[in-house]
């Protein structure tokens, strides 16, 4: 049987019982000819005051690092330098979303060293326009090499 139906049946029984108590109290008053000072039952659960549980403060999330959009006039791509399993890698990306995701996800075998915006030169090389992220010296000290 559905829990809602069970609860509704019990609530209806409760209401019937309360109506019966009310009728009994009216009969007592009719017999006496005046209102009888009936004290309400002390331990009725519906009369008890309950403290609402306090909400626990939500844990503060670490601030997300963002990778800004490229300036189309001066920047052509992002260059990311990272170390994965003691191997240094450099990649060129045109979309910032995977870089931001990678920057905000701690991976045990991958450490981002640097993210910068670059512009292509005439001879096929890349010129740094701006450094967006640089791994600090104290952060690299915490990186252990296996």
Secondary structure by P-SEA (a helix, b strand, c coil): ccaaaaaaaaaaaaaaaaaaaaaaaaaaaaaacccccccccccccccbbbbcccccccccccbbbbbbbcccccccbbbbbbbcccbbbbbbbccaaaaaaaaacccccccccbbbbbbbccccbbbbccccccccaaaaaacccc
